[in-house]
Each structure stands twice: as C-alpha cells, then as structure tokens.
C-alpha cells in the first residue's frame, strides 16, 4: 500500500468512528433496549399530539366564541350551531 491509500483509510476510519456506527451496532444487538426506546418515543409522540391538538382546538373554540359574542348577522347563527354540535355528546 502506498502512503496515499493509507492516509485515505485513516480518514475513512476516523469518519466512521465519528459517525457513531459502533454505538449503533451495539444498540442494534440489544433488542430489549430498542423496544424500550421505541415505546418511550411512541408515548412521547402520542402525548405531544394529544396536548397539541387540545391546545389548537381550545384556541379555535375561543376564537369562535369571541366571534359569536360580536353578534355578526348570519355568521353568529352558523357558528352558534357549530358550537352547539360540539357541546352535544
């Protein structure tokens, strides 16, 4: 091997080491750890979606309620029907 090839192999080895491939290979060999991490990330995503959707819907409800309180003709009646449909189980 010439000096240039050795230098390129050293650079490649350094890049692989910096990329975390070894840690990934170790993790992929631990099925229980992968399942646990995926479970925790799924719970976090579900909780985030639920909280986010609740906040957005509450904001929309508040905006609609404010528009209804302005008593705009035609619009108020339609929005009041929408709010009544939401409140009715």
C-alpha positions in Angstrom: 0.0 0.0 0.0 1.2 3.4 -0.8 1.1 6.4 1.6 -1.9 8.0 -0.1 -4.1 4.8 0.3 -3.1 4.5 4.0 -3.9 8.1 4.6 -7.3 7.7 2.9 -8.0 4.6 5.0 -7.1 6.5 8.2 -9.5 9.3 7.2 -12.3 6.8 6.5 -11.7 5.1 9.8 -11.9 8.4 11.6 -15.1 9.4 9.9 -16.7 6.0 10.8 -15.6 6.5 14.4 -17.0 10.0 14.5 -20.3 8.9 12.9 -21.3 6.7 15.8 -21.6 3.5 13.8 -20.1 1.4 16.6 -22.7 2.7 19.0 -25.5 1.9 16.5 -24.2 -1.6 16.0 -24.1 -2.1 19.8 -27.6 -0.8 20.1 -28.9 -3.0 17.3 -27.7 -6.0 19.2 -29.9 -5.2 22.2 -33.5 -5.8 21.1 -34.9 -5.0 24.6 -33.3 -1.6 24.5 -34.6 -0.8 21.1 -38.1 -1.9 22.1 -37.9 0.3 25.2 -36.7 3.3 23.3 -39.4 2.9 20.6 -42.0 2.6 23.3 -40.9 5.7 25.1 -40.7 7.7 21.9 -44.2 6.5 20.9 -45.6 7.6 24.2 -43.9 11.0 23.9 -45.3 11.4 20.4 -48.8 10.4 21.4 -48.7 12.8 24.4 -47.4 15.6 22.3 -50.1 15.1 19.7 -52.8 15.0 22.3 -51.6 18.1 24.1 -51.1 20.0 20.8 -54.5 19.0 19.4 -56.2 20.0 22.7 -54.5 23.4 22.6 -55.3 24.1 18.9 -59.0 23.0 19.4 -59.3 25.2 22.5 -57.9 28.1 20.6 -60.3 27.6 17.8 -63.2 27.3 20.2 -62.2 30.5 21.9 -61.9 32.4 18.6 -65.4 31.1 17.5 -66.8 32.1 20.9 -65.4 35.6 20.5 -66.9 35.9 17.0 -70.3 34.8 18.3 -70.1 37.4 21.1 -69.7 40.1 18.4 -73.2 39.2 17.2 -72.4 39.4 13.5 -75.6 38.7 11.4 -75.7 35.3 9.7 -72.3 34.3 10.9 -73.3 34.3 14.5 -76.1 31.8 13.9 -74.0 29.4 11.9 -71.2 29.5 14.4 -73.6 29.0 17.3 -74.9 25.9 15.6 -71.3 24.6 15.2 -70.6 25.2 18.9 -73.9 23.5 19.9 -72.9 20.5 17.8 -69.5 20.3 19.5 -71.1 20.6 23.0 -73.7 17.9 22.3 -72.4 14.4 23.1 
